[in-house]
Amino acid sequence: MMPELGKYAVTVLSAYGVTLVLLLGLTGLSWRRWRRLKAEMDRIERGRDG
């Protein structure tokens, strides 16, 4: 189902590749930040229980 891209194939496919890498990077950074903030919130909650 790949359309014929002709002489623009390298440009289009590299744009798709860069976009995919950026999306994966942003997802990874968001996930890492979520884990860090969740750990901080858990630490604060444990301090209140004690």
C-alpha positions, 0 to 999 in steps of 0.5 A: 500500500505504499504510494509511488513517491518518485523522486521525492521518496527520500525526502518524504520517508526521511520526514516520516522518520524524523517525525517518528523519532521526535514523537517517540522522544517526546513520549519518552520524556513525558513518561520519564517526567510522569514517573519522577513526579509520581515518585515525588508525590508518593514520597510526600504522601508517605511523609503525611502518613507517618 
